[in-house]
Amino acid sequence: MPLCFDTVADYLEAAREMADTGRPKLARLLAEEAADRTSDPAKASRILNEFTGSSLRQEDSP
């Protein structure tokens, strides 16, 4: 069954599942995506605070 993430809640659910199964790096990446998809800066901050660690994203360089 393919995974489908349409909402912030979908990303958060997946992030929590990854954290619960011992995959904190993947959890952090999913949490970062959830935070990016919310328009409320306070909510985005709360999301990132729930999943410790620094950003693991590699931004495309020009």
All heavy atoms as an XYZ file, in Angstrom:
474
protein
N       0.844     -1.175      0.000
C       0.000      0.000      0.000
C       0.893      1.244      0.000
O       1.734      1.406      0.880
C      -0.883     -0.025      1.256
C      -1.803      1.153      1.362
S      -3.040      0.909      2.642
C      -2.336      1.923      3.919
N       0.728      2.132     -0.968
C       1.570      3.328     -1.026
C       1.210      4.316      0.081
O       0.071      4.397      0.510
C       1.272      3.917     -2.400
C      -0.025      3.328     -2.811
C      -0.181      2.035     -2.090
N       2.207      5.040      0.512
C       1.989      6.074      1.513
C       1.536      7.344      0.827
O       2.031      7.696     -0.243
C       3.281      6.341      2.287
C       3.840      5.163      3.068
C       5.175      5.542      3.675
C       2.874      4.724      4.135
N       0.620      8.043      1.449
C       0.120      9.284      0.878
C       0.009     10.320      1.993
O      -0.692     10.097      2.984
C      -1.232      9.054      0.231
S      -1.880     10.515     -0.565
N       0.724     11.412      1.842
C       0.704     12.478      2.826
C       0.043     13.697      2.197
O       0.583     14.287      1.266
C       2.113     12.841      3.287
C       2.882     11.675      3.857
C       3.999     11.189      3.217
C       2.482     11.076      5.027
C       4.717     10.128      3.738
C       3.185     10.008      5.565
C       4.296      9.528      4.918
N      -1.134     14.054      2.711
C      -1.858     15.199      2.172
C      -1.910     16.372      3.142
O      -2.093     17.504      2.723
C      -3.292     14.810      1.816
C      -3.349     13.813      0.672
O      -2.529     13.927     -0.256
O      -4.212     12.924      0.718
N      -1.774     16.103      4.416
C      -1.964     17.149      5.416
C      -0.805     17.176      6.409
O      -0.015     16.227      6.486
C      -3.265     16.913      6.210
O      -3.117     15.714      6.992
C      -4.475     16.794      5.301
N      -0.757     18.249      7.169
C       0.229     18.356      8.250
C       0.066     17.185      9.202
O       1.051     16.569      9.634
C       0.076     19.705      8.988
C       0.926     19.744     10.240
C       0.443     20.861      8.064
N      -1.178     16.842      9.499
C      -1.440     15.729     10.419
C      -0.882     14.413      9.886
O      -0.375     13.592     10.663
C      -2.935     15.609     10.674
N      -0.954     14.201      8.576
C      -0.389     12.986      7.974
C       1.120     12.908      8.213
O       1.659     11.863      8.577
C      -0.652     12.942      6.472
C      -2.109     12.775      6.110
O      -2.893     12.255      6.934
O      -2.470     13.174      4.980
N       1.797     14.041      7.997
C       3.245     14.076      8.204
C       3.592     13.871      9.676
O       4.548     13.161     10.003
C       3.844     15.394      7.696
C       4.003     15.421      6.205
C       3.001     15.938      5.392
C       5.145     14.922      5.598
C       3.136     15.958      4.013
C       5.295     14.937      4.221
C       4.286     15.451      3.433
O       4.427     15.457      2.064
N       2.808     14.476     10.557
C       3.072     14.311     11.992
C       2.837     12.880     12.449
O       3.604     12.341     13.250
C       2.203     15.264     12.808
C       2.689     16.698     12.838
C       1.693     17.574     13.581
C       4.056     16.784     13.483
N       1.780     12.268     11.957
C       1.508     10.880     12.315
C       2.659      9.975     11.876
O       3.133      9.126     12.629
C       0.202     10.421     11.672
C      -0.155      8.991     12.009
C      -1.448      8.552     11.340
O      -2.214      9.398     10.848
O      -1.682      7.331     11.320
N       3.129     10.195     10.654
C       4.257      9.406     10.153
C       5.525      9.690     10.955
O       6.296      8.770     11.269
C       4.484      9.702      8.675
N       5.744     10.940     11.307
C       6.931     11.294     12.098
C       6.900     10.608     13.456
O       7.916     10.068     13.912
C       7.003     12.806     12.278
N       5.753     10.609     14.088
C       5.641      9.947     15.405
C       5.847      8.445     15.287
O       6.475      7.825     16.141
C       4.293     10.280     16.033
C       4.218     11.733     16.459
C       2.912     12.072     17.145
N       2.904     13.478     17.510
C       2.072     14.380     16.996
N       1.148     14.027     16.119
N       2.153     15.641     17.374
N       5.323      7.873     14.214
C       5.515      6.442     13.998
C       6.996      6.120     13.804
O       7.502      5.140     14.345
C       4.704      5.991     12.789
C       4.714      4.495     12.600
C       3.807      4.059     11.466
O       2.719      4.633     11.310
O       4.208      3.130     10.744
N       7.680      6.950     13.036
C       9.112      6.727     12.826
C       9.886      6.878     14.137
O      10.785      6.090     14.427
C       9.664      7.697     11.779
C       9.143      7.489     10.380
S       9.430      5.838      9.711
C       7.793      5.136      9.834
N       9.532      7.855     14.932
C      10.192      8.040     16.230
C       9.939      6.841     17.130
O      10.860      6.356     17.795
C       9.702      9.323     16.891
N       8.710      6.356     17.141
C       8.349      5.219     17.990
C       9.042      3.935     17.574
O       9.224      3.033     18.389
C       6.833      4.992     17.983
C       6.073      6.088     18.709
O       6.700      6.883     19.452
O       4.834      6.156     18.529
N       9.422      3.837     16.305
C      10.075      2.622     15.822
C      11.589      2.782     15.696
O      12.245      1.998     15.016
C       9.470      2.174     14.469
O       9.618      3.222     13.516
C       8.009      1.802     14.618
N      12.122      3.818     16.344
C      13.572      3.966     16.418
C      14.221      4.574     15.193
O      15.384      4.292     14.918
N      13.497      5.395     14.462
C      14.066      6.048     13.281
C      13.975      7.566     13.443
O      13.214      8.246     12.769
C      13.335      5.580     12.032
C      13.577      4.094     11.771
C      12.827      3.612     10.601
N      11.580      3.033     11.103
C      10.722      2.372     10.366
N      10.923      2.222      9.090
N       9.629      1.870     10.893
N      14.781      8.106     14.371
C      14.663      9.527     14.703
C      15.035     10.469     13.554
O      14.477     11.560     13.460
C      15.615      9.698     15.879
C      16.606      8.598     15.736
C      15.832      7.456     15.142
N      15.936     10.077     12.696
C      16.316     10.969     11.588
C      15.172     11.113     10.592
O      14.871     12.211     10.132
C      17.580     10.469     10.898
C      18.807     10.610     11.783
C      20.044     10.127     11.101
C      21.230     10.281     12.034
N      22.472      9.840     11.420
N      14.536     10.014     10.259
C      13.394     10.077      9.366
C      12.245     10.828     10.031
O      11.551     11.619      9.382
C      12.954      8.673      8.956
C      11.825      8.575      7.948
C      12.095      9.421      6.709
C      11.594      7.120      7.566
N      12.071     10.613     11.330
C      11.038     11.344     12.069
C      11.282     12.843     11.981
O      10.354     13.625     11.758
C      11.012     10.886     13.529
N      12.520     13.257     12.133
C      12.855     14.680     12.073
C      12.557     15.261     10.684
O      11.997     16.353     10.555
C      14.326     14.895     12.455
C      14.817     16.308     12.337
C      14.110     17.252     13.283
N      14.471     18.628     12.971
C      14.378     19.642     13.783
N      13.916     19.453     14.998
N      14.724     20.844     13.423
N      12.915     14.536      9.628
C      12.644     15.015      8.278
C      11.146     15.179      8.028
O      10.705     16.161      7.434
C      13.250     14.063      7.248
C      14.760     14.101      7.116
C      15.239     12.950      6.233
C      15.217     15.424      6.544
N      10.364     14.222      8.479
C       8.912     14.316      8.322
C       8.349     15.473      9.143
O       7.447     16.184      8.689
C       8.258     12.993      8.727
C       8.481     11.849      7.745
C       8.189     10.504      8.412
C       7.643     12.036      6.501
N       8.886     15.679     10.327
C       8.443     16.794     11.161
C       8.791     18.134     10.506
O       8.000     19.079     10.553
C       9.067     16.702     12.547
N       9.957     18.217      9.894
C      10.343     19.449      9.203
C       9.382     19.741      8.058
O       8.999     20.889      7.841
C      11.775     19.342      8.692
C      12.803     19.406      9.799
C      14.222     19.193      9.320
O      14.454     19.162      8.094
O      15.109     19.055     10.168
N       8.984     18.705      7.353
C       8.022     18.906      6.265
C       6.673     19.350      6.817
O       6.017     20.234      6.253
C       7.879     17.617      5.446
C       7.060     17.801      4.197
C       7.644     18.794      3.209
O       8.883     18.918      3.109
O       6.846     19.459      2.523
N       6.244     18.763      7.919
C       4.989     19.174      8.552
C       5.062     20.640      8.972
O       4.122     21.404      8.749
C       4.691     18.289      9.758
N       6.171     21.022      9.556
C       6.338     22.409     10.001
C       6.313     23.366      8.806
O       5.723     24.447      8.886
C       7.642     22.564     10.776
N       6.916     22.967      7.709
C       6.914     23.804      6.504
C       5.511     23.988      5.939
O       5.223     25.001      5.307
C       7.795     23.192      5.413
C       9.268     23.369      5.670
O       9.641     24.122      6.593
O      10.059     22.737      4.943
N       4.651     23.027      6.181
C       3.307     23.058      5.593
C       2.281     23.774      6.460
O       1.129     23.875      6.067
C       2.844     21.638      5.298
C       3.609     21.020      4.158
C       3.287     19.551      3.995
N       4.028     19.017      2.877
C       3.534     18.905      1.638
N       2.311     19.289      1.372
N       4.278     18.406      0.678
N       2.678     24.240      7.622
C       1.749     24.997      8.451
C       2.034     26.488      8.304
O       3.177     26.893      8.172
C       1.807     24.561      9.928
O       0.815     25.255     10.665
C       3.153     24.804     10.552
N       0.972     27.270      8.316
C       1.140     28.724      8.162
C       1.326     29.429      9.503
O       1.650     30.612      9.536
C      -0.064     29.319      7.434
O      -1.248     29.054      8.163
N       1.168     28.712     10.587
C       1.280     29.278     11.937
C       2.702     29.055     12.463
O       3.085     27.919     12.753
C       0.257     28.606     12.849
C       0.276     29.117     14.271
O       1.171     29.908     14.634
O      -0.607     28.701     15.045
N       3.494     30.118     12.591
C       4.880     29.963     13.054
C       4.984     29.322     14.439
O       5.911     28.553     14.697
C       5.424     31.387     13.075
C       4.532     32.168     12.185
C       3.186     31.511     12.244
N       4.044     29.611     15.318
C       4.080     29.011     16.660
C       3.852     27.503     16.581
O       4.521     26.729     17.270
C       3.039     29.657     17.563
N       2.930     27.097     15.735
C       2.671     25.661     15.558
C       3.881     24.982     14.930
O       4.267     23.883     15.349
C       1.433     25.443     14.692
C       1.064     23.994     14.528
C      -0.225     23.832     13.750
C      -0.580     22.358     13.616
N      -1.826     22.179     12.860
N       4.498     25.615     13.958
C       5.691     25.056     13.321
C       6.804     24.869     14.345
O       7.480     23.837     14.360
C       6.153     25.959     12.188
N       6.960     25.841     15.218
C       7.976     25.746     16.263
C       7.687     24.593     17.219
O       8.586     23.846     17.597
C       8.053     27.066     17.027
O       9.032     27.009     18.017
N       6.430     24.438     17.593
C       6.051     23.326     18.486
C       6.328     21.978     17.831
O       6.802     21.039     18.478
C       4.579     23.429     18.884
C       4.301     24.507     19.912
C       2.900     24.391     20.498
N       1.850     24.483     19.493
C       1.300     25.615     19.061
N       1.711     26.773     19.545
N       0.336     25.593     18.153
N       6.026     21.884     16.546
C       6.275     20.632     15.824
C       7.760     20.295     15.860
O       8.152     19.171     16.192
C       5.787     20.742     14.365
C       4.253     20.769     14.319
C       6.332     19.596     13.520
C       3.685     21.129     12.958
N       8.616     21.268     15.540
C      10.055     21.007     15.509
C      10.612     20.711     16.891
O      11.537     19.909     17.032
C      10.788     22.184     14.857
C      10.472     22.385     13.374
C      11.174     23.618     12.855
C      10.821     21.156     12.558
N      10.051     21.338     17.914
C      10.511     21.082     19.278
C      10.167     19.679     19.752
O      10.830     19.136     20.624
C       9.943     22.118     20.240
C      10.615     23.455     20.092
O      11.758     23.548     19.667
N       9.905     24.509     20.439
N       9.136     19.096     19.175
C       8.744     17.736     19.556
C       9.749     16.702     19.050
O       9.902     15.634     19.629
C       7.355     17.436     18.986
C       6.812     16.097     19.384
C       5.413     15.836     18.845
O       4.702     16.790     18.480
O       5.041     14.653     18.783
N      10.443     17.045     17.974
C      11.390     16.115     17.355
C      12.777     16.742     17.423
O      13.112     17.631     16.645
C      10.978     15.839     15.904
C       9.651     15.175     15.818
C       8.491     15.931     15.724
C       9.531     13.799     15.878
C       7.248     15.333     15.673
C       8.293     13.183     15.825
C       7.149     13.953     15.727
N      13.569     16.281     18.358
C      14.865     16.891     18.636
C      15.853     16.683     17.492
O      15.683     15.808     16.656
C      15.462     16.313     19.931
O      15.602     14.905     19.768
C      14.579     16.617     21.114
N      16.873     17.505     17.513
C      17.939     17.401     16.532
C      17.924     18.581     15.584
O      16.948     19.320     15.483
N      19.024     18.738     14.896
C      19.120     19.826     13.928
C      18.611     19.327     12.578
O      18.417     18.136     12.362
C      20.556     20.315     13.825
O      21.391     19.249     13.463
N      18.416     20.245     11.681
C      17.901     19.903     10.364
C      18.844     18.943      9.652
O      20.060     19.089      9.703
C      17.715     21.163      9.522
O      17.265     20.812      8.237
N      18.253     17.991      8.980
C      19.033     17.008      8.215
C      18.881     17.212      6.718
O      19.403     16.445      5.944
C      18.558     15.602      8.587
C      18.712     15.240     10.058
C      17.967     13.965     10.378
C      20.164     15.106     10.413
N      18.172     18.257      6.356
C      17.933     18.495      4.935
C      19.179     18.970      4.225
O      19.991     19.707      4.771
C      16.854     19.562      4.769
C      15.500     19.095      5.173
C      14.512     20.172      4.949
N      13.181     19.697      5.207
C      12.106     20.456      5.144
N      12.233     21.725      4.836
N      10.934     19.959      5.389
N      19.300     18.541      3.011
C      20.375     19.009      2.145
C      19.721     19.837      1.057
O      19.044     19.297      0.181
C      21.137     17.844      1.530
C      21.879     17.030      2.560
C      22.614     15.882      1.920
O      22.461     15.593      0.744
N      23.425     15.213      2.697
N      19.905     21.134      1.137
C      19.298     22.027      0.158
C      20.058     21.956     -1.150
O      21.287     21.770     -1.170
C      19.286     23.462      0.688
C      18.522     23.630      1.979
C      17.039     23.292      1.870
O      16.457     23.491      0.802
O      16.496     22.804      2.859
N      19.336     22.065     -2.242
C      19.974     22.079     -3.557
C      20.830     23.319     -3.687
O      20.393     24.420     -3.380
C      18.933     22.057     -4.662
C      18.141     20.764     -4.695
O      18.652     19.744     -4.218
O      17.034     20.789     -5.209
N      22.030     23.165     -4.139
C      22.896     24.320     -4.346
C      22.794     24.756     -5.801
O      22.660     23.923     -6.693
C      24.328     23.996     -3.968
O      24.750     22.847     -4.633
N      22.887     26.068     -6.039
C      22.763     26.567     -7.421
C      23.910     26.147     -8.309
O      24.954     25.813     -7.962
C      22.722     28.080     -7.264
C      23.135     28.387     -5.875
C      23.096     27.111     -5.105
